[in-house]
Amino acid sequence: MIWRNLMEAARFSGEKMAKMNLFETGRMFCDVYGLEPGQEQKRHAHAGADKVYVVRSGRGSFRVGEAEQELGPDSVVLAPSGVEHGVHNPGPERLVLLVFMAPNPNLAPGTV
């Protein structure tokens, strides 16, 4: 069994959003993102992969396609394949996100 403590794994950087990988297989990955107030993940899209954001602490302003919504703890956001998405931390607290993406665009199919 592989396990991680999500909040202990969270990292922050004064320069940009911090990403820490928790798990990665050929089928998916799971990261924890740490955003200081004012930081953002710029809008982008993934062809052939869906992304799910889970807000663990703080608040984030999420944009998926043309929709935008500010969400707090225990909220879940889906960014479907090919749809532009991004997140901004409006503050004043740090934002911690659990992020899943499948299929994993970082590894070749069949990699475990």
C-alpha positions as CSV (number, residue, x, y, z in Angstrom):
1,M,0.0,0.0,0.0
2,I,1.2,3.5,-0.8
3,W,-0.2,6.3,1.3
4,R,0.4,10.0,1.8
5,N,-0.7,12.7,4.3
6,L,-2.2,15.3,2.0
7,M,-1.7,18.4,4.2
8,E,1.9,17.3,5.1
9,A,2.7,16.9,1.4
10,A,1.4,20.4,0.5
11,R,4.2,22.9,-0.3
12,F,4.1,26.6,-1.1
13,S,6.5,28.9,-3.0
14,G,6.6,32.7,-3.0
15,E,7.4,32.6,-6.7
16,K,4.6,30.4,-8.1
17,M,2.0,27.8,-7.4
18,A,3.7,24.7,-6.0
19,K,2.8,21.1,-7.2
20,M,3.7,18.0,-5.3
21,N,3.0,14.6,-6.9
22,L,1.3,12.1,-4.5
23,F,0.7,9.2,-6.9
24,E,1.3,8.5,-10.6
25,T,0.5,5.6,-12.8
26,G,0.1,5.1,-16.6
27,R,-3.6,5.7,-16.1
28,M,-3.8,8.8,-13.8
29,F,-1.9,11.1,-11.5
30,C,-2.8,12.7,-8.2
31,D,-1.0,16.0,-7.1
32,V,-1.5,18.5,-4.3
33,Y,-1.2,22.1,-5.3
34,G,-0.4,24.9,-2.9
35,L,-1.2,28.5,-3.9
36,E,-0.3,31.6,-1.9
37,P,-2.8,34.5,-1.9
38,G,-2.7,36.1,-5.4
39,Q,-1.1,33.1,-7.1
40,E,-2.8,31.3,-10.0
41,Q,-2.6,28.4,-12.4
42,K,-2.9,30.1,-15.8
43,R,-5.7,28.9,-18.1
44,H,-4.8,25.9,-20.2
45,A,-6.4,22.8,-21.6
46,H,-5.5,19.1,-21.9
47,A,-6.5,17.1,-25.0
48,G,-7.6,13.7,-24.1
49,A,-7.4,14.0,-20.2
50,D,-10.0,15.1,-17.6
51,K,-8.9,17.0,-14.5
52,V,-10.6,17.1,-11.1
53,Y,-9.8,19.7,-8.4
54,V,-10.8,19.1,-4.8
55,V,-10.6,22.1,-2.5
56,R,-9.1,21.0,0.8
57,S,-8.5,24.4,2.4
58,G,-8.8,28.1,1.5
59,R,-10.8,29.5,-1.4
60,G,-10.2,29.4,-5.1
61,S,-11.7,31.2,-8.1
62,F,-12.1,28.5,-10.7
63,R,-12.6,29.1,-14.4
64,V,-13.7,26.2,-16.7
65,G,-14.6,27.3,-20.2
66,E,-16.6,30.5,-19.8
67,A,-17.9,29.7,-16.3
68,E,-16.2,31.1,-13.2
69,Q,-17.0,30.4,-9.6
70,E,-15.3,30.9,-6.2
71,L,-15.4,27.8,-4.1
72,G,-14.2,26.7,-0.7
73,P,-13.4,23.5,1.3
74,D,-15.0,20.2,0.2
75,S,-15.9,21.6,-3.3
76,V,-15.1,19.6,-6.4
77,V,-14.5,21.0,-9.9
78,L,-14.4,19.0,-13.2
79,A,-12.4,20.4,-16.1
80,P,-13.3,18.1,-19.0
81,S,-10.8,17.2,-21.8
82,G,-10.1,20.0,-24.2
83,V,-11.8,22.7,-22.1
84,E,-9.6,25.6,-20.9
85,H,-9.4,25.9,-17.1
86,G,-7.4,27.5,-14.4
87,V,-7.6,28.6,-10.7
88,H,-6.7,31.8,-8.8
89,N,-6.3,32.2,-5.1
90,P,-8.0,35.5,-4.2
91,G,-6.8,35.2,-0.6
92,P,-6.4,36.0,2.2
93,E,-5.7,32.3,3.1
94,R,-3.4,29.8,1.4
95,L,-5.3,27.5,-1.0
96,V,-4.6,23.7,-1.0
97,L,-6.0,21.6,-3.8
98,L,-6.1,17.8,-4.4
99,V,-5.8,17.3,-8.2
100,F,-6.5,14.2,-10.2
101,M,-6.0,13.8,-13.9
102,A,-6.8,10.8,-16.1
103,P,-5.6,9.5,-18.3
104,N,-2.1,10.5,-17.3
105,P,-0.6,12.7,-20.0
106,N,2.9,12.4,-18.4
107,L,3.4,8.7,-19.0
108,A,3.2,6.3,-21.9
109,P,0.1,4.1,-21.9
110,G,0.6,0.8,-20.1
111,T,3.2,2.3,-17.6
112,V,2.5,1.5,-14.0
